[in-house]
Amino acid sequence: MTVRSGAQFLKGLEAPRELWFEGEVVRDIPSHPVLGKTARTIAWLYDLQHEPEYRDLLTTTLPGTDRRVATSFVQPRTVEELQRRGRATKLVADLTAGMLGRSPDFLNINVAAFAAANEYFSRADPRFGENMVRYYEYVRDNDLSLTHTLISPQVNRAKGPHEQVDPYIVAGALEERDDGIVIRGARMLATLAPFSDEMAVFPSTFLQNTPGAEKYAFAFAIPCDTPGMKMICRESFDAGGSLFDHPLASRFDEMDALVVFDDVLVPWERVFLYNNIELVNGLFRDTHAMPHLMHQFTTRMLAKSEFVLGVAVLIAETIAVDGFPQVQERLAEIINDVETLRACIDSAERNARPGPGGVMVPTQEPLWSIRTTFHKMYPRMIGHLQQLGAGGLMLLPTEKDLESGIGPDIRRYYQAANAGAEERIRLFRLAWDIVGSTWGSRQELYERFFSGDPVRLMSTRYVSYDKAPYRDRVRAFFERSARQAEVAPAAAPAPAAAAPVGARGQ
């Protein structure tokens, strides 16, 4: 198998797994009345790879073969290949309004970057580097959907994993065996968990190098139907309405889950790092995987921002407020954010340089600028959208209202300056899904913390940024000023003051 179809993806979700949703274990995800909606959305993305309109961008032929794989698995060797992968990411993000934060291409790009840097994993154990390459090829060749879980449960954040009231609240290695390691404890937040074939367990937060911390230092991936692994879903943010009433929530609630490892055996061939705190802490930085991931998610953020801009412009034009300067100012602010995102991504692609394995790595500085500002950009955009829609966002009829006996009144009183009532209601319900629904609130919270704690990110940004050229520039300025002062001619004596008028001869 190489490029999967939607039907093949849905068939893969039939594998038995312990997925808890609203107090019950879900046995059949594709046919579930709530989870099945997003499952079909992901299946649609897989089907796009086979459509003539998208096939040549979303898939590519493996060098030396006639087999096609998803473009997101490409390890780009040129700037042009990196840009092509970026266009494929942008297409998926555009078609989903940028609202799927964990579409399958995200982790496809991640494992491709790790495989290119396989020597990093070999520093812990030669087997681990080989494992990483084989795993990448396995996921690529079977076109699998992955989720990952990175964060420790929020029990006592003032203490490290081994200092918690129970050292196995946080997922840790319980036992080392000939056939693998046994993991006990929990991780969060596994986004897209119900719609994934594999669970990647990677480190994200810094692990203090203290006695007892080694058992939390690992990276591995296992199938979602692995015995002993449980996924506990949050409640759905899909309100259960029609596509008309909730056009985003009814299709794109990608779900988040807490993952519990109840003494789960991870075979050695699925282990990529183990018992090495230094390598765990440097994983995303030193493999150069982070710039690749930033390239994917900043491209999605651009698509999302463009979509919000489109909704904002349509609302302003529909109710004829687009001529007011204060409205134009709000729209211009969103435009500036969109163009800033676009410029940063373009710069990162054009200035890419070879990294591990000869793979082109996007230059990270412009992407870091997006990563450390989008958590403020997106809520600001949402605020503008709320101001533009104002009270019109709250008093919205449903599709059933339009089809009922009160429909004629609705069509009369809900019309807009430049749209009929149904068109206006459809647009405003879309805006409400973004700014006011439970699903929309999750989207805002998600973007605020997508990349981690914003304060720590800004700290990292400052500490890791190469500030020397700018310090040197200021010092050079002082040195030039001093040299210029040394060679400057002595100042001429000031002319004598003129005598006051009428004072001469007195």
C-alpha positions as a printed Julia matrix, in Angstrom:
506×3 Matrix{Float64}:
   0.0     0.0     0.0
   1.16    3.55   -0.65
  -1.47    6.3    -0.95
  -4.61    5.33    0.95
  -8.19    6.11   -0.01
 -10.78    7.4     2.4
 -12.42    3.98    2.55
  -9.11    2.37    3.47
  -8.55    4.97    6.18
 -11.99    4.3     7.69
 -11.36    0.56    7.52
  -8.22    1.1     9.6
 -10.29    2.76   12.34
 -12.22   -0.46   12.82
  -9.25   -1.99   14.65
 -10.35   -2.61   18.27
  -9.04    0.0    20.68
 -10.0     1.26   24.11
 -11.41    4.68   23.19
 -13.64    6.2    25.86
 -16.2     8.83   24.9
 -19.01   10.06   27.16
 -18.6     7.12   29.53
 -18.62    4.39   26.92
 -16.04    2.54   24.85
 -16.55    3.35   21.17
 -16.32    0.16   19.15
 -17.07    1.56   15.7
 -15.64    5.02   15.15
 -16.68    5.54   11.48
 -20.36    4.91   12.25
 -20.43    6.79   15.56
 -23.01    9.63   15.43
 -20.52   12.21   16.74
 -16.98   10.97   16.1
 -17.96    9.61   12.71
 -18.34   13.14   11.33
 -14.68   14.06   11.74
 -13.65   10.57   10.68
 -15.39   11.19    7.37
 -13.68   14.57    7.06
 -10.25   12.94    7.42
 -11.33   10.24    4.95
 -12.22   13.02    2.5
  -8.67   14.38    2.82
  -7.29   10.94    1.94
  -9.62   10.76   -1.07
  -8.32   14.11   -2.34
  -4.96   12.42   -2.98
  -6.64   10.42   -5.75
  -8.56   13.24   -7.42
  -6.99   14.45  -10.7
  -7.24   18.08   -9.57
  -5.08   17.51   -6.49
  -3.17   14.27   -7.07
   0.01   15.77   -8.51
   0.4    18.2    -5.61
  -0.72   16.03   -2.69
   1.28   12.98   -3.8
   4.66   12.34   -5.38
   6.55    9.41   -6.88
   9.28    7.87   -4.77
  12.66    8.29   -6.54
  13.62    5.18   -8.46
  10.15    3.65   -8.2
   6.68    4.01   -9.66
   5.11    4.15   -6.19
   3.35    7.3    -5.08
   3.37    8.58   -1.5
   1.87   11.61    0.21
   3.9    14.77   -0.45
   4.0    15.44    3.29
   6.42   12.5     3.65
   8.93   14.07    1.26
  12.41   14.81    2.59
  13.12   17.84    0.39
  16.56   18.09   -1.19
  16.04   21.45   -2.89
  14.29   24.71   -2.1
  11.81   23.91   -4.87
  10.9    20.58   -3.24
  10.46   22.32    0.12
   8.19   24.94   -1.49
   6.17   22.2    -3.17
   5.67   20.46    0.16
   4.6    23.83    1.55
   2.02   24.23   -1.23
   0.62   20.79   -0.43
   0.33   21.77    3.24
  -1.37   25.01    2.24
  -3.9    23.2     0.06
  -4.95   20.88    2.9
  -5.15   23.85    5.26
  -7.15   25.94    2.78
  -9.67   23.14    2.22
 -10.18   22.79    5.97
 -10.15   26.56    6.67
  -6.98   26.06    8.72
  -9.15   24.61   11.48
  -7.53   21.15   11.71
  -4.52   21.74   13.92
  -3.43   18.12   13.65
  -4.24   17.07   10.1
  -2.2    13.95    9.27
   0.43   15.9     7.3
   1.68   17.47   10.55
   3.21   14.28   11.96
   4.11   12.97    8.52
   6.51   15.9     8.26
   7.69   15.27   11.82
   8.69   11.62   11.31
  10.32   12.48    7.98
  12.52   15.04    9.75
  13.39   12.59   12.52
  14.33    9.91   10.0
  16.63   12.34    8.18
  18.36   12.95   11.53
  18.57    9.25   12.41
  22.19    9.63   13.57
  20.89   11.66   16.51
  18.88    8.69   17.77
  21.84    6.38   17.18
  23.8     8.36   19.75
  21.59    6.75   22.39
  21.67    3.3    20.78
  22.49    2.27   17.18
  19.2     0.37   17.11
  17.21    3.54   17.74
  18.43    5.3    14.61
  17.56    2.25   12.54
  14.17    2.07   14.27
  13.43    5.67   13.33
  14.2     5.14    9.65
  12.16    1.93    9.49
   9.25    3.57   11.26
   9.23    6.52    8.87
   9.22    4.14    5.9
   6.44    2.07    7.49
   4.2     5.08    8.11
   4.99    6.55    4.68
   4.42    3.35    2.73
   1.14    2.65    4.5
   0.01    6.31    4.52
  -0.97    6.12    8.18
  -2.59    8.76   10.34
  -0.67    9.61   13.53
  -1.45   11.44   16.73
   1.06   12.29   19.4
   1.0    13.01   23.09
   3.57   15.29   24.67
   2.39   16.85   27.91
   2.23   15.58   31.49
  -1.12   15.68   33.3
  -1.66   18.93   35.21
  -1.51   17.63   38.78
   1.21   19.63   40.52
   3.07   21.79   38.05
   5.4    23.08   40.74
   7.07   19.66   40.87
   8.78   17.36   38.41
   7.31   14.04   37.21
   9.11   11.93   39.83
   8.06   14.33   42.63
   4.3    13.9    42.13
   2.19   12.21   44.77
   2.35    9.13   42.54
   5.49    8.83   40.37
   3.43    7.06   37.71
   0.78    9.73   37.23
   3.13   10.97   34.54
   3.92    8.24   32.01
   7.21    6.61   32.93
   9.16    3.44   32.28
   8.12    0.87   34.89
  10.26   -2.01   33.71
  12.93   -2.85   31.15
  12.58   -6.28   29.57
  14.29   -8.29   26.85
  11.38   -7.6    24.5
  10.91   -3.9    25.32
  10.0    -1.37   28.0
   6.81   -1.27   30.05
   5.14    2.16   30.36
   2.78    3.18   33.14
   1.03    6.52   33.63
  -0.64    9.15   31.45
   0.03   11.83   28.88
  -2.06   14.58   27.31
  -3.13   16.13   24.86
  -3.51   13.65   22.02
  -5.3    15.65   19.35
  -6.84   13.56   16.54
  -6.54   10.45   18.74
  -9.79    8.74   17.65
  -8.84    9.19   14.01
  -5.29    7.87   14.16
  -3.66    4.54   13.44
  -0.58    5.19   15.57
   0.26    6.98   18.83
   3.62    8.77   18.9
   4.89    9.49   22.4
   7.52   12.2    22.1
   9.07   14.5    24.72
   8.25   18.19   24.59
   8.8    19.91   27.92
  12.22   20.2    29.49
  13.11   17.3    31.79
  15.26   18.19   34.78
  18.37   16.01   34.99
  17.84   14.84   38.55
  17.97   11.36   40.11
  14.8     9.45   39.28
  13.99   11.47   36.15
  15.55    8.99   33.71
  12.45    6.81   33.57
  10.55    9.66   31.89
  13.17   10.07   29.15
  11.89    8.21   26.1
  10.4     8.5    22.64
   8.42    5.75   20.94
   5.39    5.01   18.76
   2.86    2.2    18.98
  -0.43    1.25   17.28
  -3.57    2.75   18.79
  -4.94   -0.73   19.43
  -1.98   -1.72   21.64
  -3.21   -3.68   24.68
  -3.29   -1.62   27.88
  -3.49    1.77   26.17
  -6.64    3.78   26.86
  -7.75    7.05   25.29
 -10.2     9.21   27.23
 -11.84   11.84   25.01
 -13.1    15.23   26.12
 -16.73   16.02   25.4
 -17.51   16.88   21.81
 -17.73   20.53   20.84
 -19.98   19.65   17.93
 -23.39   20.96   19.0
 -25.09   18.3    16.9
 -26.66   20.73   14.46
 -26.7    20.64   10.7
 -23.92   21.73    8.38
 -25.9    24.95    7.89
 -26.11   25.66   11.64
 -22.54   24.68   12.54
 -20.5    24.55    9.33
 -17.14   24.16   11.1
 -17.93   22.3    14.33
 -19.92   19.65   12.48
 -16.9    18.74   10.32
 -13.67   19.71   12.1
 -13.93   18.76   15.78
 -10.63   16.87   15.74
 -11.01   15.79   19.38
  -8.42   15.71   22.16
  -7.71   12.85   24.54
  -5.87   11.88   27.68
  -3.81    8.76   27.02
  -3.4     6.2    29.8
  -0.68    3.56   29.64
  -1.74    0.7    31.86
   1.57   -1.23   31.89
   1.89   -1.08   28.12
   4.69   -3.05   26.5
   6.62   -1.05   23.89
   8.75   -3.4    21.77
  12.38   -2.35   21.33
  11.87   -1.95   17.57
   9.4     0.86   18.34
  11.71    2.74   20.73
  13.59    5.79   19.41
  15.1     7.21   22.63
  15.37    5.79   26.11
  17.02    6.66   29.41
  18.93    9.66   28.04
  17.75   13.0    29.41
  20.21   15.08   27.38
  19.06   13.65   24.06
  15.4    13.87   25.04
  15.73   17.55   25.91
  17.48   18.35   22.64
  15.27   16.22   20.4
  13.31   18.78   18.39
  16.07   21.4    18.41
  19.08   19.28   17.5
  17.37   17.12   14.88
  16.12   20.31   13.17
  12.64   18.82   13.27
  11.19   21.99   14.79
  11.73   24.22   11.73
   9.98   21.57    9.61
   7.05   21.47   12.03
   6.93   25.25   12.22
   6.79   25.34    8.41
   3.71   23.12    8.52
   1.81   24.8    11.31
   2.61   28.38   10.32
   1.31   27.57    6.84
  -1.89   26.33    8.47
  -2.02   29.51   10.57
  -1.78   31.55    7.38
  -4.68   29.62    5.84
  -6.74   30.09    8.99
  -6.03   33.82    9.06
  -6.94   34.18    5.4
 -10.23   32.42    6.1
 -11.03   34.73    9.02
 -10.18   37.71    6.81
 -12.58   36.43    4.17
 -15.39   36.05    6.72
 -14.71   39.52    8.15
 -14.75   41.19    4.72
 -17.95   39.4     3.72
 -19.71   40.47    6.92
 -18.65   44.1     6.46
 -19.8    44.12    2.83
 -23.02   42.21    3.51
 -24.32   44.67    6.1
 -22.73   47.67    4.32
 -20.33   48.84    7.0
 -17.21   48.41    4.87
 -17.18   52.14    4.01
 -16.67   53.26    7.61
 -13.05   54.16    8.49
 -13.17   52.36   11.84
 -14.3    49.18   10.08
 -11.62   49.56    7.42
  -9.05   49.92   10.19
 -10.1    46.59   11.72
 -10.02   44.84    8.36
  -6.63   46.38    7.57
  -5.21   44.99   10.82
  -6.23   41.47    9.79
  -4.75   42.11    6.34
  -1.46   43.15    7.94
  -1.38   39.99   10.03
  -2.06   37.84    6.95
   0.68   39.51    4.92
   3.15   39.28    7.8
   2.54   35.53    8.04
   2.91   35.12    4.29
   6.18   37.07    4.17
   7.7    35.08    7.05
   6.85   31.73    5.45
   8.16   32.86    2.06
  11.43   33.99    3.66
  11.79   30.7     5.56
  11.38   28.69    2.36
  13.59   30.78    0.09
  16.44   30.89    2.61
  16.36   27.16    3.47
  19.71   25.43    3.97
  20.76   21.75    4.02
  20.39   20.05    7.39
  20.65   16.48    8.7
  20.8    13.91    5.94
  21.08   16.63    3.3
  17.42   17.56    3.76
  16.58   21.23    3.22
  15.56   22.91    6.48
  13.46   26.09    6.41
  15.29   28.95    8.05
  13.79   29.13   11.48
  13.96   32.78   12.54
  10.96   34.05   10.53
   8.96   30.99   11.62
   9.86   31.65   15.25
   8.42   35.13   14.78
   5.07   33.58   13.85
   5.29   30.95   16.58
   5.75   33.58   19.28
   3.14   36.06   18.02
   0.23   34.05   16.6
  -1.11   33.37   20.09
  -1.83   37.13   20.16
  -2.7    37.56   16.48
  -5.53   35.05   16.38
  -7.49   36.3    19.42
  -7.11   39.83   18.02
  -8.6    38.7    14.7
 -11.47   37.04   16.55
 -12.05   40.26   18.47
 -12.35   42.18   15.21
 -14.82   39.62   13.89
 -16.93   39.96   17.05
 -16.98   43.74   16.73
 -18.01   43.58   13.07
 -20.85   41.13   13.63
 -21.92   42.65   16.97
 -25.42   41.68   18.1
 -26.13   40.09   14.74
 -23.97   37.15   15.8
 -26.28   36.24   18.67
 -29.83   36.38   17.34
 -29.48   33.73   14.66
 -32.26   31.42   13.47
 -31.51   27.79   12.69
 -32.01   25.87    9.49
 -35.21   24.39   10.97
 -36.54   27.89   11.62
 -36.02   28.8     7.98
 -37.9    25.7     6.87
 -40.78   26.24    9.33
 -43.95   28.28    9.16
 -42.09   31.33   10.51
 -39.73   31.21    7.51
 -41.39   34.11    5.62
 -40.92   36.45    8.6
 -37.3    35.37    8.95
 -36.66   36.06    5.27
 -38.14   39.53    5.63
 -36.46   40.65    8.83
 -33.09   38.98    8.46
 -32.22   40.29    5.02
 -29.1    42.43    4.65
 -28.1    45.37    2.48
 -26.27   43.1     0.06
 -27.67   39.62    0.72
 -30.89   37.76    1.2
 -31.83   36.46    4.64
 -30.68   32.88    4.09
 -27.29   33.98    2.74
 -26.83   36.43    5.6
 -27.78   33.86    8.24
 -25.45   31.26    6.71
 -22.55   33.74    6.84
 -23.25   34.86   10.39
 -23.62   31.27   11.61
 -20.19   30.55   10.12
 -18.8    33.57   11.97
 -20.49   32.43   15.19
 -18.84   29.02   14.88
 -15.51   30.86   14.84
 -16.05   33.46   17.57
 -18.85   32.34   19.87
 -19.54   28.61   19.87
 -17.94   26.15   22.25
 -16.0    24.8    19.3
 -14.79   28.31   18.43
 -13.67   28.86   22.04
 -11.6    25.68   21.83
 -10.0    27.01   18.64
  -8.98   30.24   20.35
  -7.61   28.42   23.4
  -5.83   25.98   21.1
  -4.01   28.76   19.25
  -3.08   30.52   22.48
  -1.18   27.43   23.67
  -0.54   25.53   20.43
   3.22   25.88   20.68
   3.43   25.77   24.48
   3.54   28.33   27.25
   3.82   31.74   25.48
   6.05   33.21   28.22
   8.52   30.33   28.05
   8.48   30.51   24.27
   9.38   34.18   24.35
  12.14   33.43   26.84
  13.48   30.72   24.55
  13.21   33.08   21.62
  15.35   35.67   23.39
  17.94   33.26   24.79
  18.44   31.3    21.56
  18.4    34.25   19.15
  21.78   35.3    17.77
  22.06   38.79   19.23
  25.81   39.22   18.63
  25.57   40.98   15.24
  23.38   43.68   16.73
  25.57   44.21   19.78
  28.6    44.34   17.48
  26.9    46.9    15.27
  26.38   49.26   18.21
  29.95   48.76   19.41
  31.23   49.45   15.89
  29.22   52.65   15.86
  30.93   53.81   19.05
  34.35   52.86   17.65
  33.73   54.81   14.43
  32.54   57.79   16.44
  35.71   57.7    18.56
  37.96   57.53   15.48
  36.12   60.37   13.82
  36.53   62.49   16.95
  40.3    61.85   16.92
  40.81   63.07   13.35
  38.31   65.93   13.4
  39.95   69.47   13.12
  40.04   71.63   16.22
  37.07   73.86   16.54
  37.6    77.46   15.36
  37.44   80.15   18.1
  34.08   81.74   18.47
  33.8    85.28   17.01
  33.84   88.19   19.44
  30.47   89.46   20.45
  29.41   92.65   18.64
  29.18   95.85   20.7
  25.67   97.03   21.54
  24.25   99.58   19.14
  25.05  103.12   20.32
  27.77  102.01   22.72
  30.76  103.02   20.5
  32.53  106.29   21.46
  30.87  106.5    24.77
